[in-house]
């Protein structure tokens, strides 16, 4: 089929003749399949990609009036489909249920020891104002409620909340490069300062 013939099928289809889509399908399917097989090893996957591309053309028919080069547009959609399937293959995941229990939690992080993590945590604590530090430590280490901290310090609960929120923001900011140190924040009541 000549280029003019396919252009007439496209124009007829866009004008509402649904049967004209068969001519488009007959013309483009083998070309798209050859293109897909250059990237995808499995013929089944290549056929699926081609059908997905043709389905998108069908679904977005109303947008095609704005397309100048139908070939480029259709092959662009096919490329997007190939990228999508490639990404799925790269992101291979295993469920936690498939892992032996002994393998879980054995990820080693040699970059920071517990001692180094604690040093970074204490350095971050030093960045807090005295009241922020007092409130933070009372909540985390003494396990006092915010109401108890307010009574102990003579501050209002709102002020205690404000100091705690500010302290957490500062600590998160200071420790953002060291996620291991954030874990120390969660278990900080195990360590005395």
HELIX and SHEET records of a PDB file:
HELIX    1   1 UNK A    3  UNK A   14  1                                  12    
HELIX    2   2 UNK A   20  UNK A   37  1                                  18    
HELIX    3   3 UNK A   43  UNK A   59  1                                  17    
HELIX    4   4 UNK A   61  UNK A   66  5                                   6    
HELIX    5   5 UNK A   70  UNK A   90  1                                  21    
HELIX    6   6 UNK A   96  UNK A   98  5                                   3    
HELIX    7   7 UNK A  101  UNK A  103  5                                   3    
HELIX    8   8 UNK A  114  UNK A  125  1                                  12    
HELIX    9   9 UNK A  130  UNK A  140  1                                  11    
HELIX   10  10 UNK A  146  UNK A  153  1                                   8    
HELIX   11  11 UNK A  157  UNK A  174  1                                  18    
HELIX   12  12 UNK A  179  UNK A  186  1                                   8    
HELIX   13  13 UNK A  188  UNK A  190  5                                   3    
END                                                                             
